[in-house]
Amino acid sequence: MKRKKPTSALLTALSFPLPERLAEHLTPRRILLLGIAFFVVLIAAFPLLWMISTSLKPDREVLAWPPYFLPKHPTLQNFWRLFTQTNFLIYFKNSVICASLSTLLSIAIGTMGGYSLTRFRYWGREKIAMLSLLTYMFPPIVLIVPFFILFRAIGLVNAYSGLILAYVSFSLPFSVWLLRAFFLSIPLELEEAAMVDGANRLEAVVYIIMPLALPGIIATSIFTFIVAWNDYLFARILMGQEELKTIPVGVQDFFNMAVIDWGLIMAAGMMITIPALIFFISSQKYLIEGWGAGAVKG
Amino acid sequence: MWSKEARLGILLILPTVLLLCLLILFPILYNIWLSFYAKHAFLPLQSWVGWKNYLSMLSDEQFWTSFKLSLIFTVSSTAFQIVLGVLVALLLHERFWGRTFARGVVLFPYMLPTIVSVVLWKWVLNDQYGIVNYLLQAWHFIKQPIVWIGPSNMMKSLVMVSIWTYFPFVVINVLARLQVIPLELYDAAKVDGASAVGRFFYVTLPQLKEVLFVVILLRGIWMFTKFDIVWLWAGDFGGLGESVRTLPIYTYMKTFGQYQVGLGAALANLMFMMLMIAVTIYFRVFRRDEEVE
């Protein structure tokens, strides 16, 4: 489409009868489209908005009937109780430790593996790639029993290291698969050229490959982090002690209280969602890329 | 030179292979071994029972109920996720004001930890204080509040929550594919006089076949093996949760509730075999060349 000069576009827009440009934008089809889009966004966002509203309401308003959206006396008392009267901060700390350490490990191992799978030839190379795909089929419940028995035998139950190891083996096939796809997209000639120019392999990898693979590595880290951050089953089985519980397990146990404290639970929900939201917004670009490489092409 | 290269490659892949063995080979073999024993989860009691664990499942009514519930849950939640996901992807592919924002909002539920989507839907659907019941009553759709998280509606509400939580996965994959469909195809179809609906069926859908093949496969597998959202949604499997006691839940209960590890292992193996059979059939029916890209 040809771009009109701003002045003439303005003139067209202001002219009467119904301006051409506006008419172009507000066809019945477009209005319908906007309406449906608004509806879809509302459905997707409504439970979240309701959570925000509830978390800011004082007790009396949480259970008010009829319910209303805007808190009349907004307060942070739910958050205050969450931090002072429950072990939420301990759960939070545990979740951060386990999710971030397992992500680091999984990415380190997965990067080496993904690089090796795309740059070297040896027996069984394709089989390893297929094996990692096969784990998509694994019911987590199949893994948990052998893990539990093995870990109990070697004393890794109720220990950070046990849960971290479980998360690494759980997310590794996925990160190897994703990273392999990213490394495949980087032409071999690049590092060959660098090595012809006198760089050794390590230098070629550090200066040529890593900068190109970085978006892929970031995308993969986000996925592995989320897998660990969201996990309920492994944490439930492997971390029985109160001071070792992660957020999903700890928050689920809030439902065991005599009276379910919805304000408190919604505040906890907010505290889990905010980091996810920040993460999501700041990394949306990489996430889309990762999805493209991992799930569409592979 | 060549062998030195190969050695480096093998050295780099070694940690991955070791962990994959720990993850895949060990659990498979150990589960098979376990499934022939009657073993207690905590006490050092175990004895060889042969095929008894498997045979007892075949005559176990609860097992078949769980199997049925698993099928209902998997098929209904996957089907709705796919249909809704494709529709929303088509919508978000159109140009309209605020599209980027709409995309972000729609994709976000997939990023939420399961526990959050569970607690917020439990609150929204609460029978006494929930906003959904209030709105339905205020708009005169219903007279009495619906007990969403009660025995008769548990499966429906669980499927609903699963759709809300997981359909963005479908959206993002389909959307990524939609963006690379060559526009000339649509122009050609227009010249041939195809309507909007015709263009969808003759141009868009064939182009989406590949991605839908993978997405349906993955979503189906993941819904069949899903533990956490089902477990968290029901919360209590003593009474209420019976109506959503799918196979993963049943396995968990046998293993960690009744401490019958051998039986649990047999169940897990049965589940895995069912999945393998279903996946094989799926490949046979929908893809003759049997190629995974």
Contacts between the chains, C-beta under 8 A, distances in Angstrom:
chain1	res1	chain2	res2	distance
A	30	B	96	6.8
A	33	B	91	7.3
A	33	B	94	5.7
A	33	B	96	5.3
A	34	B	96	5.5
A	34	B	97	6.9
A	36	B	91	6.1
A	37	B	91	6.0
A	37	B	92	7.7
A	37	B	96	5.9
A	37	B	98	7.5
A	37	B	99	7.7
A	37	B	102	5.3
A	40	B	88	5.9
A	40	B	91	6.5
A	40	B	102	7.2
A	40	B	106	6.4
A	41	B	101	7.8
A	41	B	102	5.1
A	41	B	105	5.0
A	41	B	106	6.6
A	43	B	164	7.8
A	44	B	105	5.3
A	44	B	106	4.9
A	44	B	108	7.1
A	44	B	109	6.2
A	44	B	164	7.6
A	45	B	105	5.1
A	45	B	108	7.9
A	46	B	124	7.7
A	47	B	117	7.6
A	47	B	120	4.6
A	47	B	121	6.0
A	47	B	124	5.1
A	47	B	164	7.6
A	48	B	108	7.5
A	48	B	120	7.0
A	50	B	120	7.0
A	50	B	123	7.3
A	50	B	124	5.7
A	50	B	131	5.9
A	51	B	116	7.9
A	51	B	120	4.6
A	51	B	123	7.2
A	54	B	123	6.6
A	62	B	129	7.6
A	63	B	129	5.2
A	65	B	129	6.8
A	65	B	134	7.5
A	66	B	134	5.8
A	66	B	138	7.3
A	67	B	129	6.8
A	67	B	131	5.2
A	67	B	134	5.5
A	109	B	15	4.6
A	109	B	16	5.8
A	109	B	19	6.8
A	110	B	16	7.0
A	112	B	12	4.3
A	112	B	13	7.3
A	112	B	15	6.7
A	112	B	16	7.2
A	113	B	12	6.7
A	113	B	13	5.2
A	113	B	15	7.0
A	113	B	16	3.4
A	115	B	12	6.3
A	116	B	9	4.8
A	116	B	10	7.6
A	116	B	12	3.7
A	116	B	13	4.2
A	116	B	16	7.9
A	117	B	13	6.6
A	119	B	9	6.9
A	120	B	5	6.3
A	120	B	6	6.3
A	120	B	8	7.0
A	120	B	9	2.6
A	120	B	10	7.6
A	120	B	12	7.6
A	120	B	13	7.9
A	121	B	6	7.2
A	121	B	9	7.5
A	122	B	6	5.3
A	122	B	9	5.6
A	122	B	10	5.8
A	122	B	13	7.9
A	128	B	13	6.7
A	128	B	16	7.1
A	128	B	17	6.5
A	128	B	20	7.2
A	130	B	292	7.8
A	131	B	20	5.8
A	131	B	24	6.3
A	132	B	20	6.7
A	133	B	292	6.8
A	134	B	24	7.0
A	135	B	20	7.8
A	135	B	23	6.6
A	135	B	24	6.3
A	136	B	218	6.4
A	136	B	221	6.2
A	136	B	222	8.0
A	137	B	221	5.5
A	137	B	225	7.9
A	137	B	272	7.5
A	137	B	275	5.7
A	137	B	276	7.4
A	137	B	279	6.7
A	138	B	23	8.0
A	138	B	24	7.5
A	138	B	27	7.9
A	138	B	225	7.4
A	138	B	272	7.5
A	139	B	224	7.6
A	139	B	225	3.6
A	139	B	227	7.7
A	139	B	248	6.0
A	139	B	268	6.6
A	139	B	271	5.6
A	139	B	272	6.4
A	139	B	275	7.3
A	140	B	225	6.6
A	140	B	227	5.9
A	140	B	248	7.7
A	141	B	225	7.1
A	141	B	227	5.5
A	141	B	248	4.5
A	141	B	251	5.0
A	141	B	252	6.0
A	141	B	268	5.8
A	141	B	271	7.5
A	142	B	27	6.1
A	142	B	31	6.2
A	142	B	268	4.3
A	142	B	269	7.6
A	142	B	271	7.2
A	142	B	272	5.8
A	143	B	23	7.0
A	143	B	27	5.1
A	145	B	27	7.8
A	145	B	31	6.8
A	145	B	34	7.1
A	145	B	255	5.7
A	145	B	261	6.3
A	145	B	264	5.9
A	145	B	265	5.9
A	145	B	268	6.7
A	146	B	26	6.1
A	146	B	27	4.1
A	146	B	30	4.2
A	146	B	31	6.1
A	146	B	34	7.7
A	147	B	27	7.2
A	149	B	30	7.5
A	149	B	261	7.3
A	150	B	26	7.4
A	150	B	30	7.7
A	168	B	19	6.6
A	169	B	19	4.9
A	169	B	20	7.7
A	169	B	22	5.4
A	169	B	23	4.0
A	170	B	23	7.0
A	172	B	16	6.5
A	172	B	19	5.3
A	172	B	20	7.0
A	172	B	23	7.1
A	173	B	20	6.5
A	173	B	23	7.0
A	176	B	16	5.6
A	201	B	8	7.5
A	226	B	111	6.7
A	229	B	113	6.2
A	230	B	113	4.3
A	230	B	114	5.7
A	230	B	115	7.7
A	230	B	228	7.9
A	231	B	228	7.7
A	232	B	114	6.4
A	232	B	115	6.5
A	232	B	227	7.7
A	232	B	228	4.2
A	232	B	231	7.3
A	232	B	232	6.6
A	233	B	227	5.3
A	233	B	228	5.9
A	233	B	231	7.8
A	237	B	256	7.0
A	247	B	113	7.3
A	247	B	115	7.1
A	248	B	113	6.0
A	248	B	114	7.0
A	248	B	115	4.1
A	248	B	228	7.7
A	248	B	232	7.9
A	251	B	115	5.4
A	251	B	119	6.8
A	252	B	115	6.2
A	252	B	232	6.0
A	252	B	235	7.7
A	255	B	235	6.0
A	262	B	123	5.6
A	262	B	126	7.6
A	262	B	129	7.4
A	265	B	119	5.3
A	265	B	123	7.2
A	266	B	119	7.5
A	266	B	120	7.3
A	266	B	123	6.5
A	268	B	119	7.7
A	269	B	116	4.8
A	269	B	119	5.4
A	269	B	120	5.8
A	272	B	113	5.6
A	272	B	115	7.1
A	272	B	116	5.4
A	273	B	112	6.4
A	273	B	116	5.7
A	276	B	111	5.2
A	276	B	112	6.3
A	276	B	113	7.0
A	277	B	108	7.4
A	277	B	111	7.8
A	279	B	111	7.5
A	280	B	104	7.7
A	280	B	108	6.3
A	280	B	111	4.9
A	281	B	104	7.4
A	284	B	104	6.7
A	288	B	172	7.1
A	288	B	176	7.0
A	291	B	172	5.2
A	291	B	173	6.5
A	291	B	176	6.2
A	292	B	176	5.0
A	295	B	169	7.9
A	295	B	173	5.4
A	295	B	214	6.8
A	295	B	215	7.4
A	295	B	218	7.2
A	296	B	173	5.6
A	296	B	176	5.3
A	296	B	177	6.1
A	296	B	211	5.7
A	296	B	214	7.5
A	297	B	293	6.4
A	298	B	292	8.0
A	298	B	293	6.4
